[in-house]
Amino acid sequence: MADLGIRQRRAIQKLVEEAAIAADPLERLVPIVRLKDRSQELLIQAVGEARAAGATWTQIGDLLGVSKQAVLQRFGPGGRYDVGVASSRAKK
């Protein structure tokens, strides 16, 4: 996976700190939701990079704790987060 870079790492750390110090549970939700959104972006990027590097849908599913079919529905062609990596028989 591409290095996040110092700016992105600091932004993530700031959100973690904000969530940790928020006294009000509702205030804590704001940075937590931002972290969830950012982690989803990183997951999509990592799946795309794994596919581009030759990882199979089965391997990715195993790492995510879901079936190959679930990964395909989420990240595959026409999926919710289509990572846009052309699949071949070797990568299925």
C-alpha positions as CSV (number, residue, x, y, z in Angstrom):
1,M,0.0,0.0,0.0
2,A,1.2,3.5,-0.8
3,D,2.6,5.3,2.2
4,L,0.0,7.4,3.9
5,G,2.3,10.3,4.2
6,I,2.9,12.4,7.3
7,R,0.0,14.7,6.7
8,Q,-2.5,11.9,6.5
9,R,-1.1,10.1,9.5
10,R,-1.3,13.2,11.6
11,A,-4.9,13.8,10.5
12,I,-5.8,10.2,11.5
13,Q,-4.0,10.6,14.8
14,K,-5.8,13.9,15.5
15,L,-9.2,12.2,15.0
16,V,-8.2,9.4,17.4
17,E,-7.2,11.9,20.0
18,E,-10.4,13.9,19.5
19,A,-12.4,10.8,20.0
20,A,-10.4,9.8,23.1
21,I,-10.7,13.1,24.9
22,A,-14.3,14.0,24.0
23,A,-16.3,14.2,27.3
24,D,-19.7,14.0,25.6
25,P,-20.6,10.8,23.8
26,L,-22.2,12.7,21.0
27,E,-19.1,14.8,20.5
28,R,-17.1,11.6,20.4
29,L,-19.2,10.4,17.5
30,V,-18.0,13.1,15.1
31,P,-14.3,12.0,14.9
32,I,-15.3,8.4,15.1
33,V,-17.5,8.7,12.0
34,R,-14.6,10.6,10.2
35,L,-12.3,7.7,11.1
36,K,-14.7,5.2,9.8
37,D,-15.0,7.0,6.5
38,R,-11.3,7.4,6.2
39,S,-10.7,3.7,7.0
40,Q,-13.3,2.8,4.3
41,E,-11.3,4.8,1.8
42,L,-8.1,3.1,2.8
43,L,-9.7,-0.3,2.6
44,I,-10.9,0.4,-1.0
45,Q,-7.5,1.6,-1.9
46,A,-5.8,-1.4,-0.4
47,V,-8.1,-3.9,-2.1
48,G,-7.5,-2.2,-5.4
49,E,-3.7,-2.3,-4.8
50,A,-3.9,-6.0,-3.7
51,R,-5.8,-6.9,-6.9
52,A,-3.4,-5.0,-9.1
53,A,-0.5,-6.9,-7.4
54,G,-2.2,-10.2,-8.3
55,A,-4.1,-11.1,-5.1
56,T,-7.1,-13.3,-5.7
57,W,-10.6,-12.4,-4.5
58,T,-10.4,-15.5,-2.3
59,Q,-7.2,-14.3,-0.6
60,I,-8.8,-10.8,0.0
61,G,-11.9,-12.4,1.3
62,D,-10.0,-14.6,3.7
63,L,-8.1,-11.5,5.1
64,L,-11.4,-9.6,5.5
65,G,-13.1,-12.6,7.1
66,V,-15.8,-12.9,4.3
67,S,-16.4,-15.1,1.3
68,K,-15.1,-14.5,-2.2
69,Q,-18.6,-13.8,-3.3
70,A,-19.0,-11.1,-0.6
71,V,-15.8,-9.4,-1.7
72,L,-16.8,-9.5,-5.3
73,Q,-20.2,-7.9,-4.5
74,R,-18.5,-5.2,-2.6
75,F,-15.3,-4.5,-4.6
76,G,-15.6,-6.4,-7.9
77,P,-16.8,-5.2,-11.3
78,G,-20.2,-3.6,-10.8
79,G,-19.9,-3.8,-7.0
80,R,-20.6,-1.1,-4.5
81,Y,-17.0,0.0,-4.5
82,D,-15.7,-1.3,-7.8
83,V,-11.9,-1.0,-7.5
84,G,-11.6,-0.9,-11.3
85,V,-9.0,-3.6,-11.6
86,A,-9.7,-5.8,-14.6
87,S,-10.0,-9.4,-13.5
88,S,-8.7,-12.4,-15.4
89,R,-9.2,-16.1,-14.9
90,A,-5.9,-16.2,-13.0
91,K,-7.1,-13.6,-10.5
92,K,-10.5,-15.1,-9.8
